[in-house]
Amino acid sequence: MSFASDQDARSGHGPSPLGQRMTELREDVFAEWERRVRASVKGARELSHPVLINTFPALYDNLVQALTPGYPRTSAAVATPSVAVEHGGERARLSAYEANAVICEYQLLRSTILDLLKLHQVPVSDEEIRIITSAIDASIREAVTAFELAQSKLREQFVAALAHDLRNPLSAASAAAQVIPHLTDLGKIATLAGKIQLNIERIDQMIQDLLDTVVFQQGERLHIQPTQFDMLALAREVCEQMAATNGPRFEVRGAEVEGWWGREQIKRALENLLGNAIKYGAPDTLVVVSVKEYHERVLLSVHNEGDAIPAGQVEHMFQVFRRAKAAKDSDKKGWGIGLPFARSVAESHGGSIDVDSSDDRGTTFSIDIPIDARPFQNAPTLG
């Protein structure tokens, strides 16, 4: 990537009067731009400052160069291609943006620059406006192209993970089905039939999780049907089922909490959190599920020991088709929809999901929702 300061010493050209004023207003421009972006661009509010600001300072410096008469960077069409490409790729990998959000960021930068120049009564010629506009338009094209290419790559990776994960239960069911015709022992036949049924249910659950998560990401709500049940009893039921395939690694703590929730959605969210704890937690350590009641809310938590999740990767885990770096670097395959699905369940109940992770404390995911979710079925969600 080529930043503006890289060539200043070699160019022999100082900034133009407009470039000088833009340099002086640089921090004011970015403060106002960040305020506008967070207020109007979907997905920007959740990004940390370093991730949000991204390569825009380099773009800004390159604009100053493009406005300097006689400076080598005089062609607006090639003012900032590499900077824009990097920006588009990073937005695809590190945010929940869509392409129109990338476009909006650049448009807001252009309007912010021009508005602050006007506010500070800085004279700008028509030619200078043309240079700024042309450079940002070129950046938009480069950034959106890079964004879409990166998104395409992410989809390809997702399809590969999906095929891998579906193949395991499908292969197990197929193997059992091939053995059954050669058996006469009704007990063994029943056992194999049970394995086939279990693996078919696993496939069905995977597909249902995928469909529900995609629906939620498109801005629609999960369709929950609240019924009254005990959260502690559900936690014990899920842990017993998980223990059948993962061994006696689960402990349920807490008190009985009766409430109104979507039982099937809560169950699947808990299964995803437990599966995540088994997959990425320290091997052969206890996974603890706790149920607590407070202020007419219930806190359903899953705790595991193991390496901490870096703070900068937490939000990425809740984005569809993305996983934390540790998960990507491991040999464990996954779709990247388990945690986004759990978040969608929490939000569709009028609540939220949180994660606390450190090397000393281990990792705890917590679903925090009202005890009676019926009044909150139509509450806004992040999507």
C-alpha positions in Angstrom: 0.0 0.0 0.0 1.3 3.5 -0.9 0.6 6.2 1.7 0.9 9.9 1.0 3.8 10.4 3.4 5.9 7.8 1.6 6.7 10.1 -1.3 6.5 13.6 0.3 10.3 13.8 0.8 11.0 12.8 -2.8 8.4 14.8 -4.5 9.7 18.3 -4.0 6.1 19.6 -3.9 4.5 21.1 -0.9 0.7 20.9 -0.5 -1.5 23.4 -2.2 -3.4 26.0 -0.1 -6.4 23.7 -0.1 -4.2 20.7 0.7 -2.7 22.6 3.6 -6.1 23.5 5.1 -7.3 19.9 4.5 -4.2 18.7 6.4 -5.0 21.0 9.3 -8.6 19.9 9.4 -7.7 16.2 9.1 -8.7 15.1 12.6 -11.8 17.2 12.6 -12.9 15.6 9.3 -12.4 12.1 10.7 -14.1 12.8 14.0 -17.2 14.1 12.1 -17.0 11.3 9.5 -17.0 8.7 12.2 -19.9 10.2 14.0 -21.9 10.3 10.7 -20.9 6.7 9.7 -21.9 5.2 13.1 -25.2 7.0 13.0 -26.2 6.1 9.5 -24.3 3.0 8.2 -25.8 -0.4 9.3 -23.1 -2.4 11.0 -20.7 0.5 11.7 -21.8 1.0 15.3 -20.4 -2.4 16.4 -16.9 -1.8 14.9 -14.1 -0.6 17.1 -12.4 2.7 16.1 -9.3 1.1 14.5 -11.4 -1.2 12.4 -13.8 1.5 11.4 -11.1 4.1 10.4 -9.3 1.4 8.4 -7.4 2.9 5.4 -9.3 6.1 5.2 -6.4 8.2 6.6 -4.3 7.0 3.7 -7.1 7.9 1.3 -7.3 11.3 2.8 -3.5 11.9 2.5 -3.6 10.7 -1.1 -6.4 13.2 -1.9 -4.2 16.0 -0.5 -1.5 14.9 -2.9 -3.9 14.7 -5.8 -4.9 18.3 -5.1 -1.2 19.5 -5.2 -0.3 21.0 -8.6 2.6 19.3 -10.2 2.5 16.4 -7.8 2.9 12.9 -9.5 -0.4 11.8 -8.1 -2.5 14.0 -10.4 -4.7 11.4 -12.1 -7.8 10.9 -10.0 -8.5 7.6 -11.6 -5.4 6.1 -10.0 -5.3 8.2 -6.9 -5.9 5.4 -4.3 -6.5 2.0 -5.9 -4.5 -0.1 -3.5 -5.8 1.7 -0.4 -9.4 1.2 -1.6 -8.8 -2.5 -2.4 -7.4 -3.1 1.1 -10.4 -1.3 2.6 -12.9 -3.3 0.6 -11.3 -6.6 1.5 -11.1 -5.7 5.2 -14.7 -4.7 5.3 -15.7 -8.1 3.9 -13.6 -9.9 6.5 -14.0 -7.8 9.6 -17.5 -6.4 9.4 -21.1 -7.3 8.8 -21.3 -4.8 6.0 -23.1 -5.1 2.7 -21.8 -3.5 -0.5 -24.1 -0.4 -0.1 -22.6 0.3 3.3 -19.1 0.4 1.7 -20.4 2.9 -0.8 -22.1 5.0 1.8 -18.8 5.3 3.8 -17.1 6.9 0.9 -20.0 9.2 0.1 -20.1 10.3 3.7 -16.3 11.1 3.6 -16.8 13.2 0.5 -19.7 15.2 2.0 -17.9 15.6 5.3 -14.8 17.0 3.6 -16.8 19.5 1.6 -19.0 20.4 4.5 -16.1 21.2 6.9 -14.3 23.1 4.2 -17.4 25.2 3.7 -17.8 25.6 7.5 -14.3 26.9 7.8 -14.7 29.1 4.8 -12.0 27.4 2.8 -12.3 28.3 -0.9 -12.5 25.3 -3.2 -12.5 25.6 -7.0 -14.7 23.6 -9.3 -11.6 21.7 -10.5 -10.6 20.8 -7.0 -14.2 19.6 -6.3 -13.9 17.5 -9.5 -10.6 15.9 -8.3 -12.0 15.1 -4.9 -15.2 13.6 -6.4 -13.4 11.7 -9.1 -10.9 10.2 -6.7 -13.6 9.1 -4.2 -15.7 7.6 -7.1 -12.7 5.6 -8.3 -12.1 4.4 -4.7 -15.7 3.3 -4.4 -15.3 1.2 -7.6 -12.1 -0.4 -6.3 -13.4 -1.0 -2.8 -16.7 -2.5 -3.9 -15.0 -4.8 -6.3 -12.5 -6.0 -3.6 -15.4 -6.4 -1.2 -17.4 -8.6 -3.5 -14.4 -10.7 -4.4 -13.7 -11.3 -0.7 -17.4 -12.1 0.0 -17.3 -14.6 -2.8 -14.2 -16.2 -1.2 -16.0 -16.4 2.2 -19.0 -18.0 0.5 -16.7 -20.6 -1.1 -15.2 -21.4 2.3 -18.6 -21.7 3.8 -19.8 -24.1 1.2 -16.7 -26.3 1.7 -17.3 -26.3 5.5 -21.0 -27.1 4.9 -20.2 -30.1 2.6 -17.6 -31.4 5.2 -20.0 -31.2 8.1 -23.0 -32.7 6.3 -20.8 -35.6 5.0 -20.1 -36.9 8.5 -23.6 -37.7 9.7 -24.6 -38.6 6.1 -21.8 -41.2 5.9 -22.6 -42.6 9.3 -26.3 -43.1 8.3 -25.4 -44.5 5.0 -22.9 -47.0 6.5 -25.6 -48.2 9.0 -28.2 -48.6 6.2 -25.8 -50.7 4.2 -25.2 -53.1 7.1 -28.9 -53.6 8.1 -29.9 -55.8 5.1 -27.2 -58.3 6.1 -28.4 -58.7 9.7 -30.9 -61.0 11.2 -30.5 -59.9 14.9 -33.4 -57.6 15.6 -31.5 -56.0 18.4 -28.6 -55.0 16.2 -31.0 -53.8 13.5 -32.8 -51.6 16.0 -29.5 -50.1 17.2 -28.4 -49.3 13.7 -31.8 -47.9 12.8 -31.5 -45.6 15.9 -28.1 -44.4 14.6 -29.6 -43.6 11.2 -32.4 -41.7 12.9 -30.0 -39.8 15.1 -27.8 -38.8 12.2 -30.7 -37.7 10.1 -31.8 -35.5 12.9 -28.3 -34.0 13.1 -28.5 -33.1 9.4 -32.0 -31.7 9.8 -30.8 -29.5 12.7 -27.8 -28.2 10.7 -30.0 -27.2 7.8 -32.6 -25.6 10.1 -29.9 -23.6 11.9 -28.6 -22.4 8.6 -32.1 -21.4 7.3 -33.0 -19.6 10.5 -29.7 -17.7 10.6 -30.0 -16.6 7.0 -33.5 -15.4 7.6 -32.4 -13.4 10.7 -29.5 -11.8 8.8 -31.9 -10.7 6.1 -33.7 -8.5 8.7 -36.5 -10.9 9.5 -37.3 -12.2 12.9 -37.1 -15.8 14.1 -40.7 -17.1 14.5 -40.8 -18.3 18.1 -43.8 -19.7 19.8 -43.4 -19.1 23.6 -44.5 -21.9 25.9 -44.0 -22.2 29.6 -41.2 -24.5 30.8 -38.4 -24.8 33.3 -35.0 -23.6 32.0 -33.0 -25.7 34.4 -34.9 -28.9 33.2 -34.2 -28.0 29.6 -30.5 -27.5 30.4 -30.3 -30.9 32.0 -32.1 -32.5 29.1 -29.7 -31.0 26.5 -26.6 -32.0 28.6 -27.8 -35.6 28.9 -28.2 -35.8 25.2 -24.8 -34.2 24.6 -23.2 -36.6 27.1 -24.4 -39.6 25.0 -21.9 -38.6 22.3 -19.3 -36.6 24.3 -19.1 -38.4 27.6 -19.8 -37.2 31.1 -18.3 -33.7 30.7 -21.3 -31.6 31.6 -22.5 -30.2 34.9 -25.7 -28.2 35.4 -25.9 -25.7 38.2 -28.6 -23.3 39.4 -32.2 -23.2 40.4 -35.5 -23.9 38.6 -36.7 -21.0 36.6 -40.2 -21.2 35.0 -40.7 -18.8 32.1 -42.2 -18.3 28.6 -39.7 -18.8 25.8 -39.4 -20.6 22.4 -38.4 -24.0 23.7 -37.0 -25.3 20.4 -35.0 -22.2 19.7 -33.5 -22.0 23.2 -32.7 -25.7 23.0 -30.9 -25.4 19.7 -29.0 -22.3 20.9 -27.8 -24.1 24.0 -26.7 -27.1 21.8 -24.7 -24.7 19.7 -23.0 -23.2 22.7 -22.2 -26.6 24.2 -20.9 -27.8 20.9 -18.7 -24.7 20.7 -17.4 -25.4 24.2 -16.5 -29.0 23.4 -14.9 -28.1 20.0 -12.7 -25.2 21.2 -12.4 -25.7 24.9 -9.6 -27.5 26.7 -10.0 -31.3 26.2 -11.2 -33.4 29.0 -12.3 -30.5 31.2 -15.7 -29.8 32.7 -18.3 -27.8 30.7 -20.6 -26.0 33.2 -24.2 -24.9 32.3 -25.7 -22.5 34.9 -29.2 -21.0 35.2 -29.8 -17.9 37.3 -32.8 -15.7 37.9 -32.5 -12.0 38.6 -34.9 -9.0 38.2 -37.4 -11.0 36.1 -34.7 -12.2 33.8 -32.9 -15.5 33.3 -29.2 -15.9 32.6 -28.3 -19.1 30.8 -24.5 -19.6 30.7 -22.1 -22.1 29.3 -18.6 -22.1 30.7 -15.5 -24.0 29.5 -11.8 -23.9 30.2 -9.2 -23.2 27.6 -7.4 -20.4 25.7 -9.0 -17.0 25.8 -10.7 -15.5 22.9 -8.9 -12.2 21.9 -11.1 -9.2 22.5 -10.8 -8.0 18.9 -12.2 -11.3 17.6 -15.4 -11.5 19.8 -17.7 -9.5 17.5 -16.5 -11.5 14.4 -17.7 -14.7 16.0 -21.3 -13.4 16.0 -21.2 -12.6 12.3 -22.5 -15.2 9.9 -19.9 -17.5 8.2 -17.1 -16.0 10.3 -15.2 -17.7 13.1 -12.5 -16.6 15.5 -8.9 -16.8 14.3 -8.2 -19.7 16.7 -11.0 -21.7 15.1 -9.8 -20.9 11.6 -6.3 -21.9 12.5 -7.4 -25.2 14.0 -8.3 -28.4 12.2 -11.9 -28.1 13.4 -14.4 -27.5 10.6 -17.5 -25.3 11.1 -20.1 -23.3 9.3 -19.7 -20.2 11.4 -23.5 -20.0 12.1 -23.7 -21.5 15.6 -23.0 -18.3 17.5 -24.9 -15.9 15.1 -27.9 -18.3 15.6 -27.5 -18.1 19.4 -27.5 -14.3 19.1 -30.5 -14.3 16.9 -32.4 -16.5 19.5 -31.4 -14.2 22.3 -32.4 -11.0 20.5 -35.7 -12.5 19.3 -36.6 -13.1 22.9 -35.9 -9.4 23.8 -32.5 -10.2 25.2 -28.9 -10.4 24.3 -25.8 -12.7 24.3 -22.5 -11.9 25.9 -19.1 -13.5 26.2 -16.5 -13.2 28.9 -13.1 -14.8 28.1 -9.6 -14.8 29.7 -6.8 -17.2 30.2 -7.5 -17.2 34.0 -11.3 -17.5 33.9 -11.9 -19.5 30.8 -14.7 -18.7 28.5 -18.4 -18.1 29.3 -21.2 -17.4 26.8 -24.4 -16.1 28.4 -27.9 -15.7 27.0 -29.6 -13.0 29.0 -33.4 -12.8 28.4 -36.6 -11.8 30.1 -38.4 -14.6 32.0 -41.5 -13.8 30.0 -40.5 -13.2 26.4 -44.1 -12.9 25.1 -44.2 -9.1 25.2 -40.9 -8.8 23.4 -41.5 -11.0 20.3 -41.8 -7.9 18.1 -38.8 -6.0 19.6 -36.2 -4.6 17.2 -33.2 -6.8 16.5 -29.8 -6.1 15.0 -30.2 -8.5 12.2 
